[in-house]
Every structure is written in structure tokens, then in C-alpha cells.
Amino acid sequence: MDLYLILGLNLSELIGLSLGLIGGGGSNITVPVLVYVLGVEAHEAVGMSLAVVRGTSLVGSFAGTL
């Protein structure tokens, strides 16, 4: 497995943890990880980060109702 992919996955876990603990600001962390670690183009990383934060928020909102 590629070292950058492993690093990106580990940083993604930390992003999810920070979103769960403090709520917002996940895209501020997600975009640099996507661009600098995983090599995604900046324009695409913005849209991808919105999808990641949206997914995390949806899961968190459903988990909060249990």
C-alpha cells in the first residue's frame, strides 16, 4: 500500500474524530489533507470535503438520536 494513502486514511480518522468532538471546521482540515497528502486537485478537494463533512454530519445526527 502507498505510504501517502495510509497517511491520508489515518488523517481522515483524525478529521472524523475532530468533527465529532468540536462539530464544525472539518473542511478546513479536510481540504489540505486531500490536496497535499493525497494529491487531489484543489478545486475537486473542495467539493470532496463538502461531501465528507456532509456524510459525517448525517451519521452524527442519526447517532445522536439513538
PDB file of N, CA, C, O and CB in Angstrom:
ATOM      1  N   MET A   1       0.839  -1.176   0.000  1.00  0.00           N
ATOM      2  CA  MET A   1       0.000   0.000   0.000  1.00  0.00           C
ATOM      3  C   MET A   1       0.887   1.243   0.000  1.00  0.00           C
ATOM      4  O   MET A   1       1.969   1.253   0.588  1.00  0.00           O
ATOM      5  CB  MET A   1      -0.956  -0.004   1.215  1.00  0.00           C
ATOM      6  N   ASP A   2       0.414   2.272  -0.660  1.00  0.00           N
ATOM      7  CA  ASP A   2       1.159   3.516  -0.769  1.00  0.00           C
ATOM      8  C   ASP A   2       1.208   4.234   0.586  1.00  0.00           C
ATOM      9  O   ASP A   2       0.206   4.302   1.299  1.00  0.00           O
ATOM     10  CB  ASP A   2       0.528   4.425  -1.839  1.00  0.00           C
ATOM     11  N   LEU A   3       2.369   4.760   0.925  1.00  0.00           N
ATOM     12  CA  LEU A   3       2.548   5.448   2.212  1.00  0.00           C
ATOM     13  C   LEU A   3       1.615   6.649   2.336  1.00  0.00           C
ATOM     14  O   LEU A   3       1.077   6.901   3.414  1.00  0.00           O
ATOM     15  CB  LEU A   3       4.006   5.901   2.378  1.00  0.00           C
ATOM     16  N   TYR A   4       1.416   7.396   1.245  1.00  0.00           N
ATOM     17  CA  TYR A   4       0.540   8.569   1.296  1.00  0.00           C
ATOM     18  C   TYR A   4      -0.915   8.170   1.503  1.00  0.00           C
ATOM     19  O   TYR A   4      -1.670   8.898   2.147  1.00  0.00           O
ATOM     20  CB  TYR A   4       0.675   9.388   0.015  1.00  0.00           C
ATOM     21  N   LEU A   5      -1.313   7.024   0.965  1.00  0.00           N
ATOM     22  CA  LEU A   5      -2.679   6.556   1.171  1.00  0.00           C
ATOM     23  C   LEU A   5      -2.894   6.178   2.633  1.00  0.00           C
ATOM     24  O   LEU A   5      -3.927   6.511   3.214  1.00  0.00           O
ATOM     25  CB  LEU A   5      -2.984   5.357   0.256  1.00  0.00           C
ATOM     26  N   ILE A   6      -1.938   5.493   3.222  1.00  0.00           N
ATOM     27  CA  ILE A   6      -2.031   5.128   4.641  1.00  0.00           C
ATOM     28  C   ILE A   6      -2.075   6.383   5.508  1.00  0.00           C
ATOM     29  O   ILE A   6      -2.885   6.476   6.431  1.00  0.00           O
ATOM     30  CB  ILE A   6      -0.838   4.232   5.056  1.00  0.00           C
ATOM     31  N   LEU A   7      -1.205   7.347   5.211  1.00  0.00           N
ATOM     32  CA  LEU A   7      -1.200   8.605   5.953  1.00  0.00           C
ATOM     33  C   LEU A   7      -2.530   9.329   5.787  1.00  0.00           C
ATOM     34  O   LEU A   7      -3.076   9.859   6.754  1.00  0.00           O
ATOM     35  CB  LEU A   7      -0.044   9.501   5.488  1.00  0.00           C
ATOM     36  N   GLY A   8      -3.051   9.353   4.562  1.00  0.00           N
ATOM     37  CA  GLY A   8      -4.338  10.006   4.306  1.00  0.00           C
ATOM     38  C   GLY A   8      -5.475   9.358   5.066  1.00  0.00           C
ATOM     39  O   GLY A   8      -6.354  10.051   5.579  1.00  0.00           O
ATOM     40  N   LEU A   9      -5.470   8.024   5.145  1.00  0.00           N
ATOM     41  CA  LEU A   9      -6.516   7.329   5.891  1.00  0.00           C
ATOM     42  C   LEU A   9      -6.418   7.619   7.385  1.00  0.00           C
ATOM     43  O   LEU A   9      -7.436   7.811   8.050  1.00  0.00           O
ATOM     44  CB  LEU A   9      -6.431   5.824   5.644  1.00  0.00           C
ATOM     45  N   ASN A  10      -5.210   7.651   7.908  1.00  0.00           N
ATOM     46  CA  ASN A  10      -5.039   7.973   9.325  1.00  0.00           C
ATOM     47  C   ASN A  10      -5.461   9.407   9.630  1.00  0.00           C
ATOM     48  O   ASN A  10      -6.097   9.664  10.652  1.00  0.00           O
ATOM     49  CB  ASN A  10      -3.586   7.760   9.743  1.00  0.00           C
ATOM     50  N   LEU A  11      -5.114  10.330   8.756  1.00  0.00           N
ATOM     51  CA  LEU A  11      -5.532  11.719   8.957  1.00  0.00           C
ATOM     52  C   LEU A  11      -7.040  11.861   8.815  1.00  0.00           C
ATOM     53  O   LEU A  11      -7.646  12.705   9.476  1.00  0.00           O
ATOM     54  CB  LEU A  11      -4.823  12.643   7.963  1.00  0.00           C
ATOM     55  N   SER A  12      -7.654  11.042   7.957  1.00  0.00           N
ATOM     56  CA  SER A  12      -9.110  11.071   7.811  1.00  0.00           C
ATOM     57  C   SER A  12      -9.790  10.642   9.093  1.00  0.00           C
ATOM     58  O   SER A  12     -10.830  11.188   9.462  1.00  0.00           O
ATOM     59  CB  SER A  12      -9.554  10.174   6.659  1.00  0.00           C
ATOM     60  N   GLU A  13      -9.214   9.673   9.771  1.00  0.00           N
ATOM     61  CA  GLU A  13      -9.767   9.266  11.060  1.00  0.00           C
ATOM     62  C   GLU A  13      -9.687  10.412  12.070  1.00  0.00           C
ATOM     63  O   GLU A  13     -10.623  10.635  12.838  1.00  0.00           O
ATOM     64  CB  GLU A  13      -9.024   8.030  11.597  1.00  0.00           C
ATOM     65  N   LEU A  14      -8.580  11.127  12.066  1.00  0.00           N
ATOM     66  CA  LEU A  14      -8.447  12.265  12.973  1.00  0.00           C
ATOM     67  C   LEU A  14      -9.428  13.378  12.625  1.00  0.00           C
ATOM     68  O   LEU A  14      -9.948  14.054  13.513  1.00  0.00           O
ATOM     69  CB  LEU A  14      -7.021  12.802  12.940  1.00  0.00           C
ATOM     70  N   ILE A  15      -9.679  13.568  11.332  1.00  0.00           N
ATOM     71  CA  ILE A  15     -10.657  14.576  10.908  1.00  0.00           C
ATOM     72  C   ILE A  15     -12.042  14.191  11.410  1.00  0.00           C
ATOM     73  O   ILE A  15     -12.776  15.034  11.925  1.00  0.00           O
ATOM     74  CB  ILE A  15     -10.663  14.728   9.362  1.00  0.00           C
ATOM     75  N   GLY A  16     -12.400  12.918  11.261  1.00  0.00           N
ATOM     76  CA  GLY A  16     -13.694  12.450  11.759  1.00  0.00           C
ATOM     77  C   GLY A  16     -13.821  12.609  13.254  1.00  0.00           C
ATOM     78  O   GLY A  16     -14.881  12.974  13.761  1.00  0.00           O
ATOM     79  N   LEU A  17     -12.740  12.337  13.960  1.00  0.00           N
ATOM     80  CA  LEU A  17     -12.744  12.500  15.409  1.00  0.00           C
ATOM     81  C   LEU A  17     -12.925  13.966  15.796  1.00  0.00           C
ATOM     82  O   LEU A  17     -13.685  14.286  16.710  1.00  0.00           O
ATOM     83  CB  LEU A  17     -11.446  11.952  16.009  1.00  0.00           C
ATOM     84  N   SER A  18     -12.226  14.847  15.097  1.00  0.00           N
ATOM     85  CA  SER A  18     -12.358  16.273  15.415  1.00  0.00           C
ATOM     86  C   SER A  18     -13.747  16.789  15.074  1.00  0.00           C
ATOM     87  O   SER A  18     -14.281  17.638  15.787  1.00  0.00           O
ATOM     88  CB  SER A  18     -11.303  17.088  14.665  1.00  0.00           C
ATOM     89  N   LEU A  19     -14.345  16.285  13.988  1.00  0.00           N
ATOM     90  CA  LEU A  19     -15.713  16.685  13.665  1.00  0.00           C
ATOM     91  C   LEU A  19     -16.674  16.218  14.745  1.00  0.00           C
ATOM     92  O   LEU A  19     -17.604  16.936  15.113  1.00  0.00           O
ATOM     93  CB  LEU A  19     -16.134  16.122  12.300  1.00  0.00           C
ATOM     94  N   GLY A  20     -16.450  15.023  15.247  1.00  0.00           N
ATOM     95  CA  GLY A  20     -17.324  14.509  16.290  1.00  0.00           C
ATOM     96  C   GLY A  20     -17.184  15.252  17.597  1.00  0.00           C
ATOM     97  O   GLY A  20     -18.161  15.406  18.329  1.00  0.00           O
ATOM     98  N   LEU A  21     -15.986  15.716  17.902  1.00  0.00           N
ATOM     99  CA  LEU A  21     -15.754  16.380  19.184  1.00  0.00           C
ATOM    100  C   LEU A  21     -16.144  17.852  19.179  1.00  0.00           C
ATOM    101  O   LEU A  21     -16.773  18.336  20.120  1.00  0.00           O
ATOM    102  CB  LEU A  21     -14.310  16.252  19.567  1.00  0.00           C
ATOM    103  N   ILE A  22     -15.769  18.564  18.115  1.00  0.00           N
ATOM    104  CA  ILE A  22     -15.998  20.015  18.122  1.00  0.00           C
ATOM    105  C   ILE A  22     -17.049  20.476  17.116  1.00  0.00           C
ATOM    106  O   ILE A  22     -17.406  21.654  17.098  1.00  0.00           O
ATOM    107  CB  ILE A  22     -14.708  20.729  17.842  1.00  0.00           C
ATOM    108  N   GLY A  23     -17.544  19.578  16.287  1.00  0.00           N
ATOM    109  CA  GLY A  23     -18.606  19.935  15.356  1.00  0.00           C
ATOM    110  C   GLY A  23     -18.088  20.427  14.027  1.00  0.00           C
ATOM    111  O   GLY A  23     -17.772  19.618  13.155  1.00  0.00           O
ATOM    112  N   GLY A  24     -17.991  21.719  13.847  1.00  0.00           N
ATOM    113  CA  GLY A  24     -17.647  22.297  12.551  1.00  0.00           C
ATOM    114  C   GLY A  24     -16.161  22.388  12.294  1.00  0.00           C
ATOM    115  O   GLY A  24     -15.341  21.963  13.107  1.00  0.00           O
ATOM    116  N   GLY A  25     -15.837  22.943  11.160  1.00  0.00           N
ATOM    117  CA  GLY A  25     -14.445  23.178  10.805  1.00  0.00           C
ATOM    118  C   GLY A  25     -13.752  22.011  10.154  1.00  0.00           C
ATOM    119  O   GLY A  25     -12.544  22.058   9.923  1.00  0.00           O
ATOM    120  N   GLY A  26     -14.495  20.957   9.851  1.00  0.00           N
ATOM    121  CA  GLY A  26     -13.875  19.776   9.266  1.00  0.00           C
ATOM    122  C   GLY A  26     -13.322  19.999   7.877  1.00  0.00           C
ATOM    123  O   GLY A  26     -12.313  19.399   7.506  1.00  0.00           O
ATOM    124  N   SER A  27     -13.976  20.863   7.099  1.00  0.00           N
ATOM    125  CA  SER A  27     -13.484  21.107   5.743  1.00  0.00           C
ATOM    126  C   SER A  27     -12.175  21.890   5.759  1.00  0.00           C
ATOM    127  O   SER A  27     -11.386  21.797   4.819  1.00  0.00           O
ATOM    128  CB  SER A  27     -14.533  21.862   4.927  1.00  0.00           C
ATOM    129  N   ASN A  28     -11.941  22.660   6.821  1.00  0.00           N
ATOM    130  CA  ASN A  28     -10.661  23.371   6.940  1.00  0.00           C
ATOM    131  C   ASN A  28      -9.503  22.407   7.106  1.00  0.00           C
ATOM    132  O   ASN A  28      -8.371  22.720   6.738  1.00  0.00           O
ATOM    133  CB  ASN A  28     -10.695  24.341   8.118  1.00  0.00           C
ATOM    134  N   ILE A  29      -9.779  21.244   7.655  1.00  0.00           N
ATOM    135  CA  ILE A  29      -8.753  20.232   7.830  1.00  0.00           C
ATOM    136  C   ILE A  29      -8.729  19.285   6.634  1.00  0.00           C
ATOM    137  O   ILE A  29      -7.665  18.825   6.221  1.00  0.00           O
ATOM    138  CB  ILE A  29      -8.985  19.453   9.128  1.00  0.00           C
ATOM    139  N   THR A  30      -9.902  18.997   6.084  1.00  0.00           N
ATOM    140  CA  THR A  30     -10.021  18.004   5.018  1.00  0.00           C
ATOM    141  C   THR A  30      -9.371  18.460   3.728  1.00  0.00           C
ATOM    142  O   THR A  30      -8.683  17.670   3.082  1.00  0.00           O
ATOM    143  CB  THR A  30     -11.472  17.686   4.766  1.00  0.00           C
ATOM    144  N   VAL A  31      -9.562  19.694   3.335  1.00  0.00           N
ATOM    145  CA  VAL A  31      -9.021  20.177   2.052  1.00  0.00           C
ATOM    146  C   VAL A  31      -7.497  20.076   2.002  1.00  0.00           C
ATOM    147  O   VAL A  31      -6.974  19.549   1.020  1.00  0.00           O
ATOM    148  CB  VAL A  31      -9.449  21.629   1.811  1.00  0.00           C
ATOM    149  N   PRO A  32      -6.763  20.547   2.995  1.00  0.00           N
ATOM    150  CA  PRO A  32      -5.301  20.384   2.920  1.00  0.00           C
ATOM    151  C   PRO A  32      -4.842  18.922   2.895  1.00  0.00           C
ATOM    152  O   PRO A  32      -3.858  18.595   2.232  1.00  0.00           O
ATOM    153  CB  PRO A  32      -4.657  21.081   4.093  1.00  0.00           C
ATOM    154  N   VAL A  33      -5.545  18.047   3.609  1.00  0.00           N
ATOM    155  CA  VAL A  33      -5.180  16.628   3.573  1.00  0.00           C
ATOM    156  C   VAL A  33      -5.394  16.068   2.171  1.00  0.00           C
ATOM    157  O   VAL A  33      -4.547  15.340   1.653  1.00  0.00           O
ATOM    158  CB  VAL A  33      -6.004  15.822   4.606  1.00  0.00           C
ATOM    159  N   LEU A  34      -6.518  16.406   1.563  1.00  0.00           N
ATOM    160  CA  LEU A  34      -6.787  15.912   0.207  1.00  0.00           C
ATOM    161  C   LEU A  34      -5.786  16.455  -0.802  1.00  0.00           C
ATOM    162  O   LEU A  34      -5.333  15.724  -1.683  1.00  0.00           O
ATOM    163  CB  LEU A  34      -8.201  16.288  -0.221  1.00  0.00           C
ATOM    164  N   VAL A  35      -5.439  17.728  -0.679  1.00  0.00           N
ATOM    165  CA  VAL A  35      -4.551  18.362  -1.657  1.00  0.00           C
ATOM    166  C   VAL A  35      -3.102  17.957  -1.450  1.00  0.00           C
ATOM    167  O   VAL A  35      -2.447  17.500  -2.386  1.00  0.00           O
ATOM    168  CB  VAL A  35      -4.676  19.874  -1.581  1.00  0.00           C
ATOM    169  N   TYR A  36      -2.596  18.120  -0.238  1.00  0.00           N
ATOM    170  CA  TYR A  36      -1.163  17.952  -0.005  1.00  0.00           C
ATOM    171  C   TYR A  36      -0.741  16.511   0.269  1.00  0.00           C
ATOM    172  O   TYR A  36       0.377  16.117  -0.063  1.00  0.00           O
ATOM    173  CB  TYR A  36      -0.746  18.806   1.142  1.00  0.00           C
ATOM    174  N   VAL A  37      -1.629  15.727   0.872  1.00  0.00           N
ATOM    175  CA  VAL A  37      -1.256  14.349   1.194  1.00  0.00           C
ATOM    176  C   VAL A  37      -1.701  13.387   0.102  1.00  0.00           C
ATOM    177  O   VAL A  37      -0.927  12.531  -0.326  1.00  0.00           O
ATOM    178  CB  VAL A  37      -1.862  13.933   2.535  1.00  0.00           C
ATOM    179  N   LEU A  38      -2.951  13.524  -0.355  1.00  0.00           N
ATOM    180  CA  LEU A  38      -3.475  12.575  -1.317  1.00  0.00           C
ATOM    181  C   LEU A  38      -3.347  13.039  -2.766  1.00  0.00           C
ATOM    182  O   LEU A  38      -3.637  12.267  -3.680  1.00  0.00           O
ATOM    183  CB  LEU A  38      -4.905  12.299  -1.011  1.00  0.00           C
ATOM    184  N   GLY A  39      -2.919  14.278  -2.996  1.00  0.00           N
ATOM    185  CA  GLY A  39      -2.645  14.750  -4.348  1.00  0.00           C
ATOM    186  C   GLY A  39      -3.867  15.064  -5.190  1.00  0.00           C
ATOM    187  O   GLY A  39      -3.787  15.023  -6.418  1.00  0.00           O
ATOM    188  N   VAL A  40      -4.990  15.376  -4.570  1.00  0.00           N
ATOM    189  CA  VAL A  40      -6.208  15.749  -5.295  1.00  0.00           C
ATOM    190  C   VAL A  40      -6.094  17.214  -5.700  1.00  0.00           C
ATOM    191  O   VAL A  40      -5.526  18.021  -4.965  1.00  0.00           O
ATOM    192  CB  VAL A  40      -7.492  15.506  -4.424  1.00  0.00           C
ATOM    193  N   GLU A  41      -6.632  17.556  -6.867  1.00  0.00           N
ATOM    194  CA  GLU A  41      -6.639  18.957  -7.301  1.00  0.00           C
ATOM    195  C   GLU A  41      -7.468  19.794  -6.333  1.00  0.00           C
ATOM    196  O   GLU A  41      -8.453  19.308  -5.778  1.00  0.00           O
ATOM    197  CB  GLU A  41      -7.197  19.086  -8.742  1.00  0.00           C
ATOM    198  N   ALA A  42      -7.077  21.039  -6.131  1.00  0.00           N
ATOM    199  CA  ALA A  42      -7.711  21.898  -5.131  1.00  0.00           C
ATOM    200  C   ALA A  42      -9.204  22.090  -5.393  1.00  0.00           C
ATOM    201  O   ALA A  42     -10.011  22.048  -4.464  1.00  0.00           O
ATOM    202  CB  ALA A  42      -7.021  23.249  -5.096  1.00  0.00           C
ATOM    203  N   HIS A  43      -9.569  22.300  -6.653  1.00  0.00           N
ATOM    204  CA  HIS A  43     -10.977  22.522  -6.993  1.00  0.00           C
ATOM    205  C   HIS A  43     -11.817  21.286  -6.651  1.00  0.00           C
ATOM    206  O   HIS A  43     -12.925  21.414  -6.130  1.00  0.00           O
ATOM    207  CB  HIS A  43     -11.124  22.870  -8.494  1.00  0.00           C
ATOM    208  N   GLU A  44     -11.301  20.111  -6.936  1.00  0.00           N
ATOM    209  CA  GLU A  44     -12.012  18.880  -6.628  1.00  0.00           C
ATOM    210  C   GLU A  44     -12.028  18.616  -5.123  1.00  0.00           C
ATOM    211  O   GLU A  44     -12.997  18.066  -4.600  1.00  0.00           O
ATOM    212  CB  GLU A  44     -11.375  17.702  -7.365  1.00  0.00           C
ATOM    213  N   ALA A  45     -10.972  19.001  -4.434  1.00  0.00           N
ATOM    214  CA  ALA A  45     -10.883  18.757  -2.992  1.00  0.00           C
ATOM    215  C   ALA A  45     -11.950  19.527  -2.222  1.00  0.00           C
ATOM    216  O   ALA A  45     -12.439  19.053  -1.197  1.00  0.00           O
ATOM    217  CB  ALA A  45      -9.499  19.139  -2.477  1.00  0.00           C
ATOM    218  N   VAL A  46     -12.311  20.707  -2.708  1.00  0.00           N
ATOM    219  CA  VAL A  46     -13.349  21.492  -2.024  1.00  0.00           C
ATOM    220  C   VAL A  46     -14.679  20.751  -2.062  1.00  0.00           C
ATOM    221  O   VAL A  46     -15.352  20.621  -1.040  1.00  0.00           O
ATOM    222  CB  VAL A  46     -13.498  22.892  -2.671  1.00  0.00           C
ATOM    223  N   GLY A  47     -15.055  20.266  -3.242  1.00  0.00           N
ATOM    224  CA  GLY A  47     -16.301  19.509  -3.359  1.00  0.00           C
ATOM    225  C   GLY A  47     -16.269  18.205  -2.580  1.00  0.00           C
ATOM    226  O   GLY A  47     -17.256  17.819  -1.954  1.00  0.00           O
ATOM    227  N   MET A  48     -15.134  17.533  -2.622  1.00  0.00           N
ATOM    228  CA  MET A  48     -14.999  16.280  -1.878  1.00  0.00           C
ATOM    229  C   MET A  48     -15.092  16.525  -0.376  1.00  0.00           C
ATOM    230  O   MET A  48     -15.698  15.730   0.343  1.00  0.00           O
ATOM    231  CB  MET A  48     -13.668  15.594  -2.218  1.00  0.00           C
ATOM    232  N   SER A  49     -14.503  17.609   0.099  1.00  0.00           N
ATOM    233  CA  SER A  49     -14.560  17.889   1.532  1.00  0.00           C
ATOM    234  C   SER A  49     -15.980  18.195   1.980  1.00  0.00           C
ATOM    235  O   SER A  49     -16.374  17.835   3.089  1.00  0.00           O
ATOM    236  CB  SER A  49     -13.642  19.054   1.882  1.00  0.00           C
ATOM    237  N   LEU A  50     -16.750  18.857   1.125  1.00  0.00           N
ATOM    238  CA  LEU A  50     -18.150  19.118   1.469  1.00  0.00           C
ATOM    239  C   LEU A  50     -18.922  17.816   1.588  1.00  0.00           C
ATOM    240  O   LEU A  50     -19.755  17.667   2.481  1.00  0.00           O
ATOM    241  CB  LEU A  50     -18.807  20.027   0.420  1.00  0.00           C
ATOM    242  N   ALA A  51     -18.651  16.869   0.693  1.00  0.00           N
ATOM    243  CA  ALA A  51     -19.315  15.569   0.765  1.00  0.00           C
ATOM    244  C   ALA A  51     -18.900  14.807   2.017  1.00  0.00           C
ATOM    245  O   ALA A  51     -19.731  14.161   2.655  1.00  0.00           O
ATOM    246  CB  ALA A  51     -18.999  14.741  -0.480  1.00  0.00           C
ATOM    247  N   VAL A  52     -17.630  14.879   2.367  1.00  0.00           N
ATOM    248  CA  VAL A  52     -17.137  14.190   3.571  1.00  0.00           C
ATOM    249  C   VAL A  52     -17.779  14.781   4.821  1.00  0.00           C
ATOM    250  O   VAL A  52     -18.248  14.042   5.687  1.00  0.00           O
ATOM    251  CB  VAL A  52     -15.593  14.288   3.667  1.00  0.00           C
ATOM    252  N   VAL A  53     -17.803  16.090   4.918  1.00  0.00           N
ATOM    253  CA  VAL A  53     -18.383  16.743   6.100  1.00  0.00           C
ATOM    254  C   VAL A  53     -19.883  16.482   6.164  1.00  0.00           C
ATOM    255  O   VAL A  53     -20.435  16.270   7.244  1.00  0.00           O
ATOM    256  CB  VAL A  53     -18.105  18.266   6.077  1.00  0.00           C
ATOM    257  N   ARG A  54     -20.540  16.497   5.013  1.00  0.00           N
ATOM    258  CA  ARG A  54     -21.982  16.218   4.981  1.00  0.00           C
ATOM    259  C   ARG A  54     -22.261  14.800   5.464  1.00  0.00           C
ATOM    260  O   ARG A  54     -23.156  14.583   6.280  1.00  0.00           O
ATOM    261  CB  ARG A  54     -22.546  16.416   3.555  1.00  0.00           C
ATOM    262  N   GLY A  55     -21.503  13.845   4.964  1.00  0.00           N
ATOM    263  CA  GLY A  55     -21.691  12.462   5.383  1.00  0.00           C
ATOM    264  C   GLY A  55     -21.448  12.267   6.865  1.00  0.00           C
ATOM    265  O   GLY A  55     -22.208  11.579   7.546  1.00  0.00           O
ATOM    266  N   THR A  56     -20.388  12.873   7.355  1.00  0.00           N
ATOM    267  CA  THR A  56     -20.076  12.773   8.778  1.00  0.00           C
ATOM    268  C   THR A  56     -21.168  13.418   9.620  1.00  0.00           C
ATOM    269  O   THR A  56     -21.539  12.891  10.668  1.00  0.00           O
ATOM    270  CB  THR A  56     -18.723  13.427   9.078  1.00  0.00           C
ATOM    271  N   SER A  57     -21.678  14.542   9.170  1.00  0.00           N
ATOM    272  CA  SER A  57     -22.753  15.226   9.907  1.00  0.00           C
ATOM    273  C   SER A  57     -24.043  14.410   9.927  1.00  0.00           C
ATOM    274  O   SER A  57     -24.738  14.356  10.942  1.00  0.00           O
ATOM    275  CB  SER A  57     -23.025  16.598   9.290  1.00  0.00           C
ATOM    276  N   LEU A  58     -24.357  13.776   8.796  1.00  0.00           N
ATOM    277  CA  LEU A  58     -25.561  12.947   8.752  1.00  0.00           C
ATOM    278  C   LEU A  58     -25.454  11.762   9.704  1.00  0.00           C
ATOM    279  O   LEU A  58     -26.394  11.468  10.442  1.00  0.00           O
ATOM    280  CB  LEU A  58     -25.815  12.452   7.330  1.00  0.00           C
ATOM    281  N   VAL A  59     -24.333  11.098   9.688  1.00  0.00           N
ATOM    282  CA  VAL A  59     -24.131   9.969  10.587  1.00  0.00           C
ATOM    283  C   VAL A  59     -24.200  10.431  12.041  1.00  0.00           C
ATOM    284  O   VAL A  59     -24.813   9.769  12.878  1.00  0.00           O
ATOM    285  CB  VAL A  59     -22.781   9.286  10.302  1.00  0.00           C
ATOM    286  N   GLY A  60     -23.572  11.563  12.336  1.00  0.00           N
ATOM    287  CA  GLY A  60     -23.594  12.094  13.688  1.00  0.00           C
ATOM    288  C   GLY A  60     -24.985  12.493  14.143  1.00  0.00           C
ATOM    289  O   GLY A  60     -25.334  12.308  15.309  1.00  0.00           O
ATOM    290  N   SER A  61     -25.786  13.041  13.231  1.00  0.00           N
ATOM    291  CA  SER A  61     -27.133  13.455  13.618  1.00  0.00           C
ATOM    292  C   SER A  61     -28.023  12.249  13.891  1.00  0.00           C
ATOM    293  O   SER A  61     -28.858  12.284  14.795  1.00  0.00           O
ATOM    294  CB  SER A  61     -27.755  14.329  12.529  1.00  0.00           C
ATOM    295  N   PHE A  62     -27.849  11.174  13.106  1.00  0.00           N
ATOM    296  CA  PHE A  62     -28.636   9.966  13.373  1.00  0.00           C
ATOM    297  C   PHE A  62     -28.166   9.254  14.623  1.00  0.00           C
ATOM    298  O   PHE A  62     -28.975   8.697  15.365  1.00  0.00           O
ATOM    299  CB  PHE A  62     -28.568   9.017  12.192  1.00  0.00           C
ATOM    300  N   ALA A  63     -26.869   9.267  14.863  1.00  0.00           N
ATOM    301  CA  ALA A  63     -26.328   8.620  16.065  1.00  0.00           C
ATOM    302  C   ALA A  63     -26.763   9.386  17.320  1.00  0.00           C
ATOM    303  O   ALA A  63     -26.933   8.792  18.384  1.00  0.00           O
ATOM    304  CB  ALA A  63     -24.773   8.539  15.992  1.00  0.00           C
ATOM    305  N   GLY A  64     -26.940  10.683  17.195  1.00  0.00           N
ATOM    306  CA  GLY A  64     -27.342  11.495  18.338  1.00  0.00           C
ATOM    307  C   GLY A  64     -28.793  11.266  18.752  1.00  0.00           C
ATOM    308  O   GLY A  64     -29.175  11.596  19.875  1.00  0.00           O
ATOM    309  N   THR A  65     -29.602  10.706  17.858  1.00  0.00           N
ATOM    310  CA  THR A  65     -30.999  10.476  18.179  1.00  0.00           C
ATOM    311  C   THR A  65     -31.227   9.130  18.839  1.00  0.00           C
ATOM    312  O   THR A  65     -32.332   8.840  19.299  1.00  0.00           O
ATOM    313  CB  THR A  65     -31.832  10.577  16.938  1.00  0.00           C
ATOM    314  N   LEU A  66     -30.193   8.310  18.889  1.00  0.00           N
ATOM    315  CA  LEU A  66     -30.366   6.979  19.491  1.00  0.00           C
ATOM    316  C   LEU A  66     -30.327   7.015  20.990  1.00  0.00           C
ATOM    317  O   LEU A  66     -30.458   5.976  21.636  1.00  0.00           O
ATOM    318  CB  LEU A  66     -29.310   6.037  18.995  1.00  0.00           C
TER     319      LEU A  66
END
